[in-house]
């Protein structure tokens, strides 16, 4: 197939803010995990799918399979829906309190 460019699992984007390797990053309707430390305005490779240990709202307990949202203002995952975008699902239950948990990303913000 001549028009296929790549699988799209890792995509280059312009970082909208400073991001460290392993942190979540939202660019429009795209969400992924940064592969390197990158300054705002620079090119960063985002991995869009997979299970990642991501920063979460500490004072939340998550159930396995719960929808997980990205809180772009605070740069963390949450189960709070208001003003946030779905990025995937909790792949395991998470305790309250806990600073991180495993999130299954599906690649597109909704």
TIVO-2410 file (N, C-alpha, C; in nm, 3 decimals):
# residues 110
REC num residu      c1      c2      c3 atome chaine
REC   1      X   0.085  -0.118   0.000     N      A
REC   1      X   0.000   0.000   0.000    CA      A
REC   1      X   0.090   0.124   0.000     C      A
REC   2      X   0.083   0.203  -0.102     N      A
REC   2      X   0.174   0.317  -0.120    CA      A
REC   2      X   0.143   0.436  -0.030     C      A
REC   3      X   0.020   0.450   0.016     N      A
REC   3      X  -0.016   0.569   0.093    CA      A
REC   3      X   0.000   0.550   0.245     C      A
REC   4      X   0.034   0.431   0.293     N      A
REC   4      X   0.056   0.408   0.436    CA      A
REC   4      X   0.191   0.467   0.477     C      A
REC   5      X   0.191   0.551   0.578     N      A
REC   5      X   0.313   0.619   0.623    CA      A
REC   5      X   0.376   0.552   0.745     C      A
REC   6      X   0.298   0.519   0.847     N      A
REC   6      X   0.346   0.448   0.966    CA      A
REC   6      X   0.226   0.405   1.047     C      A
REC   7      X   0.248   0.325   1.151     N      A
REC   7      X   0.135   0.270   1.227    CA      A
REC   7      X   0.065   0.372   1.317     C      A
REC   8      X   0.126   0.486   1.343     N      A
REC   8      X   0.062   0.592   1.421    CA      A
REC   8      X   0.064   0.571   1.571     C      A
REC   9      X   0.130   0.466   1.618     N      A
REC   9      X   0.137   0.442   1.762    CA      A
REC   9      X   0.224   0.547   1.831     C      A
REC  10      X   0.327   0.591   1.763     N      A
REC  10      X   0.412   0.699   1.811    CA      A
REC  10      X   0.406   0.808   1.705     C      A
REC  11      X   0.368   0.929   1.749     N      A
REC  11      X   0.355   1.038   1.652    CA      A
REC  11      X   0.431   1.161   1.700     C      A
REC  12      X   0.488   1.235   1.605     N      A
REC  12      X   0.556   1.360   1.641    CA      A
REC  12      X   0.454   1.473   1.649     C      A
REC  13      X   0.463   1.551   1.755     N      A
REC  13      X   0.376   1.669   1.772    CA      A
REC  13      X   0.461   1.782   1.829     C      A
REC  14      X   0.410   1.902   1.817     N      A
REC  14      X   0.474   2.017   1.882    CA      A
REC  14      X   0.420   2.026   2.024     C      A
REC  15      X   0.508   2.020   2.122     N      A
REC  15      X   0.467   2.023   2.262    CA      A
REC  15      X   0.401   2.157   2.294     C      A
REC  16      X   0.278   2.154   2.347     N      A
REC  16      X   0.210   2.278   2.382    CA      A
REC  16      X   0.258   2.338   2.515     C      A
REC  17      X   0.335   2.260   2.589     N      A
REC  17      X   0.391   2.303   2.718    CA      A
REC  17      X   0.514   2.215   2.745     C      A
REC  18      X   0.597   2.255   2.840     N      A
REC  18      X   0.711   2.173   2.878    CA      A
REC  18      X   0.660   2.038   2.928     C      A
REC  19      X   0.722   1.931   2.881     N      A
REC  19      X   0.680   1.797   2.922    CA      A
REC  19      X   0.804   1.711   2.945     C      A
REC  20      X   0.797   1.625   3.045     N      A
REC  20      X   0.909   1.534   3.076    CA      A
REC  20      X   0.878   1.396   3.021     C      A
REC  21      X   0.982   1.321   2.997     N      A
REC  21      X   0.967   1.183   2.951    CA      A
REC  21      X   0.876   1.107   3.047     C      A
REC  22      X   0.776   1.039   2.992     N      A
REC  22      X   0.684   0.961   3.073    CA      A
REC  22      X   0.561   1.036   3.119     C      A
REC  23      X   0.553   1.166   3.091     N      A
REC  23      X   0.436   1.245   3.129    CA      A
REC  23      X   0.334   1.248   3.016     C      A
REC  24      X   0.208   1.265   3.055     N      A
REC  24      X   0.100   1.280   2.958    CA      A
REC  24      X   0.106   1.415   2.890     C      A
REC  25      X   0.058   1.417   2.766     N      A
REC  25      X   0.058   1.541   2.688    CA      A
REC  25      X  -0.062   1.540   2.595     C      A
REC  26      X  -0.142   1.646   2.600     N      A
REC  26      X  -0.261   1.660   2.516    CA      A
REC  26      X  -0.235   1.767   2.411     C      A
REC  27      X  -0.260   1.731   2.285     N      A
REC  27      X  -0.247   1.825   2.173    CA      A
REC  27      X  -0.375   1.813   2.092     C      A
REC  28      X  -0.466   1.908   2.111     N      A
REC  28      X  -0.595   1.899   2.042    CA      A
REC  28      X  -0.667   1.774   2.085     C      A
REC  29      X  -0.703   1.689   1.986     N      A
REC  29      X  -0.773   1.563   2.014    CA      A
REC  29      X  -0.677   1.445   2.029     C      A
REC  30      X  -0.546   1.473   2.038     N      A
REC  30      X  -0.447   1.367   2.055    CA      A
REC  30      X  -0.398   1.366   2.199     C      A
REC  31      X  -0.375   1.247   2.251     N      A
REC  31      X  -0.316   1.235   2.384    CA      A
REC  31      X  -0.215   1.122   2.378     C      A
REC  32      X  -0.102   1.143   2.443     N      A
REC  32      X  -0.001   1.039   2.450    CA      A
REC  32      X   0.097   1.067   2.561     C      A
REC  33      X   0.196   0.980   2.571     N      A
REC  33      X   0.299   0.991   2.673    CA      A
REC  33      X   0.429   1.030   2.603     C      A
REC  34      X   0.491   1.135   2.654     N      A
REC  34      X   0.614   1.189   2.594    CA      A
REC  34      X   0.729   1.090   2.607     C      A
REC  35      X   0.805   1.077   2.499     N      A
REC  35      X   0.919   0.985   2.499    CA      A
REC  35      X   1.046   1.050   2.553     C      A
REC  36      X   1.051   1.183   2.555     N      A
REC  36      X   1.169   1.256   2.603    CA      A
REC  36      X   1.127   1.384   2.674     C      A
REC  37      X   1.218   1.442   2.750     N      A
REC  37      X   1.195   1.575   2.806    CA      A
REC  37      X   1.195   1.673   2.689     C      A
REC  38      X   1.094   1.757   2.682     N      A
REC  38      X   1.080   1.849   2.569    CA      A
REC  38      X   1.025   1.983   2.617     C      A
REC  39      X   1.079   2.091   2.563     N      A
REC  39      X   1.029   2.224   2.595    CA      A
REC  39      X   0.910   2.259   2.506     C      A
REC  40      X   0.825   2.347   2.556     N      A
REC  40      X   0.710   2.394   2.477    CA      A
REC  40      X   0.759   2.447   2.343     C      A
REC  41      X   0.688   2.413   2.236     N      A
REC  41      X   0.721   2.460   2.103    CA      A
REC  41      X   0.817   2.370   2.028     C      A
REC  42      X   0.870   2.268   2.096     N      A
REC  42      X   0.963   2.174   2.033    CA      A
REC  42      X   0.889   2.045   1.994     C      A
REC  43      X   0.950   1.970   1.906     N      A
REC  43      X   0.894   1.844   1.860    CA      A
REC  43      X   0.914   1.736   1.966     C      A
REC  44      X   0.806   1.663   1.997     N      A
REC  44      X   0.814   1.552   2.092    CA      A
REC  44      X   0.741   1.432   2.031     C      A
REC  45      X   0.792   1.314   2.058     N      A
REC  45      X   0.728   1.190   2.014    CA      A
REC  45      X   0.633   1.144   2.124     C      A
REC  46      X   0.505   1.126   2.088     N      A
REC  46      X   0.406   1.078   2.184    CA      A
REC  46      X   0.367   0.935   2.150     C      A
REC  47      X   0.368   0.848   2.252     N      A
REC  47      X   0.316   0.713   2.236    CA      A
REC  47      X   0.169   0.719   2.274     C      A
REC  48      X   0.083   0.684   2.179     N      A
REC  48      X  -0.061   0.703   2.193    CA      A
REC  48      X  -0.136   0.586   2.257     C      A
REC  49      X  -0.082   0.466   2.251     N      A
REC  49      X  -0.153   0.349   2.302    CA      A
REC  49      X  -0.064   0.267   2.393     C      A
REC  50      X  -0.128   0.198   2.486     N      A
REC  50      X  -0.058   0.111   2.577    CA      A
REC  50      X  -0.100   0.138   2.720     C      A
REC  51      X  -0.036   0.069   2.813     N      A
REC  51      X  -0.064   0.087   2.955    CA      A
REC  51      X   0.053   0.163   3.016     C      A
REC  52      X   0.022   0.274   3.083     N      A
REC  52      X   0.124   0.361   3.140    CA      A
REC  52      X   0.091   0.392   3.286     C      A
REC  53      X   0.194   0.406   3.367     N      A
REC  53      X   0.181   0.451   3.505    CA      A
REC  53      X   0.182   0.603   3.500     C      A
REC  54      X   0.066   0.666   3.522     N      A
REC  54      X   0.053   0.810   3.508    CA      A
REC  54      X   0.011   0.877   3.638     C      A
REC  55      X   0.046   1.003   3.651     N      A
REC  55      X   0.008   1.084   3.766    CA      A
REC  55      X  -0.145   1.097   3.768     C      A
REC  56      X  -0.201   1.084   3.888     N      A
REC  56      X  -0.346   1.094   3.905    CA      A
REC  56      X  -0.381   1.188   4.019     C      A
REC  57      X  -0.507   1.224   4.026     N      A
REC  57      X  -0.558   1.297   4.141    CA      A
REC  57      X  -0.546   1.204   4.260     C      A
REC  58      X  -0.465   1.239   4.357     N      A
REC  58      X  -0.432   1.151   4.469    CA      A
REC  58      X  -0.556   1.108   4.549     C      A
REC  59      X  -0.646   1.202   4.573     N      A
REC  59      X  -0.761   1.176   4.660    CA      A
REC  59      X  -0.877   1.109   4.586     C      A
REC  60      X  -0.847   1.021   4.492     N      A
REC  60      X  -0.951   0.945   4.421    CA      A
REC  60      X  -0.919   0.797   4.427     C      A
REC  61      X  -1.022   0.718   4.449     N      A
REC  61      X  -1.009   0.573   4.433    CA      A
REC  61      X  -1.066   0.540   4.296     C      A
REC  62      X  -0.994   0.458   4.221     N      A
REC  62      X  -1.040   0.416   4.088    CA      A
REC  62      X  -1.077   0.270   4.090     C      A
REC  63      X  -1.181   0.235   4.015     N      A
REC  63      X  -1.213   0.094   3.994    CA      A
REC  63      X  -1.155   0.051   3.860     C      A
REC  64      X  -1.119  -0.074   3.850     N      A
REC  64      X  -1.066  -0.126   3.724    CA      A
REC  64      X  -1.171  -0.107   3.615     C      A
REC  65      X  -1.128  -0.053   3.502     N      A
REC  65      X  -1.217  -0.030   3.389    CA      A
REC  65      X  -1.287   0.105   3.389     C      A
REC  66      X  -1.268   0.186   3.495     N      A
REC  66      X  -1.330   0.319   3.500    CA      A
REC  66      X  -1.275   0.408   3.390     C      A
REC  67      X  -1.360   0.493   3.333     N      A
REC  67      X  -1.313   0.590   3.235    CA      A
REC  67      X  -1.217   0.686   3.304     C      A
REC  68      X  -1.106   0.714   3.237     N      A
REC  68      X  -1.007   0.807   3.291    CA      A
REC  68      X  -0.999   0.929   3.200     C      A
REC  69      X  -0.996   1.044   3.263     N      A
REC  69      X  -0.996   1.172   3.194    CA      A
REC  69      X  -0.863   1.242   3.216     C      A
REC  70      X  -0.828   1.332   3.125     N      A
REC  70      X  -0.708   1.413   3.140    CA      A
REC  70      X  -0.748   1.551   3.186     C      A
REC  71      X  -0.694   1.593   3.300     N      A
REC  71      X  -0.711   1.727   3.355    CA      A
REC  71      X  -0.593   1.809   3.302     C      A
REC  72      X  -0.615   1.879   3.190     N      A
REC  72      X  -0.506   1.950   3.125    CA      A
REC  72      X  -0.456   2.069   3.206     C      A
REC  73      X  -0.542   2.129   3.288     N      A
REC  73      X  -0.500   2.242   3.371    CA      A
REC  73      X  -0.398   2.198   3.476     C      A
REC  74      X  -0.418   2.078   3.532     N      A
REC  74      X  -0.330   2.028   3.638    CA      A
REC  74      X  -0.235   1.918   3.590     C      A
REC  75      X  -0.246   1.881   3.462     N      A
REC  75      X  -0.156   1.782   3.399    CA      A
REC  75      X  -0.156   1.649   3.475     C      A
REC  76      X  -0.278   1.594   3.496     N      A
REC  76      X  -0.291   1.466   3.565    CA      A
REC  76      X  -0.420   1.395   3.523     C      A
REC  77      X  -0.425   1.267   3.553     N      A
REC  77      X  -0.542   1.186   3.523    CA      A
REC  77      X  -0.643   1.198   3.637     C      A
REC  78      X  -0.769   1.179   3.601     N      A
REC  78      X  -0.876   1.194   3.699    CA      A
REC  78      X  -0.999   1.116   3.654     C      A
REC  79      X  -1.091   1.094   3.746     N      A
REC  79      X  -1.221   1.039   3.710    CA      A
REC  79      X  -1.326   1.150   3.702     C      A
REC  80      X  -1.286   1.273   3.733     N      A
REC  80      X  -1.377   1.387   3.725    CA      A
REC  80      X  -1.403   1.423   3.578     C      A
REC  81      X  -1.528   1.434   3.542     N      A
REC  81      X  -1.564   1.458   3.402    CA      A
REC  81      X  -1.564   1.605   3.363     C      A
REC  82      X  -1.599   1.693   3.453     N      A
REC  82      X  -1.621   1.834   3.421    CA      A
REC  82      X  -1.496   1.901   3.366     C      A
REC  83      X  -1.503   1.947   3.241     N      A
REC  83      X  -1.394   2.019   3.178    CA      A
REC  83      X  -1.276   1.933   3.135     C      A
REC  84      X  -1.289   1.802   3.148     N      A
REC  84      X  -1.178   1.710   3.117    CA      A
REC  84      X  -1.215   1.621   2.998     C      A
REC  85      X  -1.116   1.554   2.941     N      A
REC  85      X  -1.134   1.472   2.822    CA      A
REC  85      X  -1.098   1.327   2.850     C      A
REC  86      X  -1.180   1.233   2.802     N      A
REC  86      X  -1.152   1.090   2.818    CA      A
REC  86      X  -1.026   1.054   2.741     C      A
REC  87      X  -0.934   0.984   2.808     N      A
REC  87      X  -0.811   0.939   2.742    CA      A
REC  87      X  -0.797   0.787   2.741     C      A
REC  88      X  -0.877   0.718   2.823     N      A
REC  88      X  -0.867   0.574   2.830    CA      A
REC  88      X  -0.942   0.519   2.949     C      A
REC  89      X  -0.888   0.410   3.006     N      A
REC  89      X  -0.953   0.343   3.119    CA      A
REC  89      X  -0.849   0.298   3.220     C      A
REC  90      X  -0.893   0.288   3.345     N      A
REC  90      X  -0.805   0.236   3.451    CA      A
REC  90      X  -0.783   0.088   3.425     C      A
REC  91      X  -0.658   0.047   3.413     N      A
REC  91      X  -0.633  -0.095   3.387    CA      A
REC  91      X  -0.626  -0.176   3.517     C      A
REC  92      X  -0.614  -0.108   3.630     N      A
REC  92      X  -0.619  -0.170   3.763    CA      A
REC  92      X  -0.694  -0.076   3.856     C      A
REC  93      X  -0.736  -0.126   3.969     N      A
REC  93      X  -0.796  -0.040   4.072    CA      A
REC  93      X  -0.685   0.044   4.135     C      A
REC  94      X  -0.720   0.164   4.181     N      A
REC  94      X  -0.623   0.253   4.246    CA      A
REC  94      X  -0.680   0.298   4.380     C      A
REC  95      X  -0.595   0.304   4.479     N      A
REC  95      X  -0.636   0.343   4.614    CA      A
REC  95      X  -0.647   0.494   4.628     C      A
REC  96      X  -0.721   0.536   4.729     N      A
REC  96      X  -0.728   0.675   4.772    CA      A
REC  96      X  -0.662   0.677   4.909     C      A
REC  97      X  -0.546   0.741   4.926     N      A
REC  97      X  -0.471   0.819   4.828    CA      A
REC  97      X  -0.368   0.734   4.753     C      A
REC  98      X  -0.337   0.779   4.634     N      A
REC  98      X  -0.225   0.726   4.555    CA      A
REC  98      X  -0.190   0.830   4.450     C      A
REC  99      X  -0.062   0.843   4.421     N      A
REC  99      X  -0.016   0.948   4.330    CA      A
REC  99      X  -0.018   0.908   4.184     C      A
REC 100      X  -0.008   0.778   4.156     N      A
REC 100      X  -0.007   0.730   4.018    CA      A
REC 100      X  -0.091   0.603   4.008     C      A
REC 101      X  -0.128   0.569   3.886     N      A
REC 101      X  -0.193   0.440   3.861    CA      A
REC 101      X  -0.179   0.406   3.714     C      A
REC 102      X  -0.211   0.281   3.682     N      A
REC 102      X  -0.199   0.233   3.545    CA      A
REC 102      X  -0.323   0.269   3.464     C      A
REC 103      X  -0.296   0.331   3.347     N      A
REC 103      X  -0.403   0.375   3.259    CA      A
REC 103      X  -0.380   0.313   3.120     C      A
REC 104      X  -0.485   0.253   3.067     N      A
REC 104      X  -0.482   0.201   2.930    CA      A
REC 104      X  -0.525   0.314   2.837     C      A
REC 105      X  -0.432   0.361   2.755     N      A
REC 105      X  -0.461   0.468   2.658    CA      A
REC 105      X  -0.509   0.408   2.528     C      A
REC 106      X  -0.605   0.478   2.466     N      A
REC 106      X  -0.651   0.431   2.334    CA      A
REC 106      X  -0.620   0.529   2.222     C      A
REC 107      X  -0.551   0.639   2.252     N      A
REC 107      X  -0.494   0.723   2.149    CA      A
REC 107      X  -0.567   0.847   2.107     C      A
REC 108      X  -0.698   0.857   2.135     N      A
REC 108      X  -0.773   0.974   2.091    CA      A
REC 108      X  -0.852   1.030   2.208     C      A
REC 109      X  -0.848   1.159   2.225     N      A
REC 109      X  -0.923   1.228   2.330    CA      A
REC 109      X  -1.069   1.241   2.287     C      A
REC 110      X  -1.159   1.215   2.381     N      A
REC 110      X  -1.302   1.232   2.352    CA      A
REC 110      X  -1.365   1.321   2.455     C      A
***
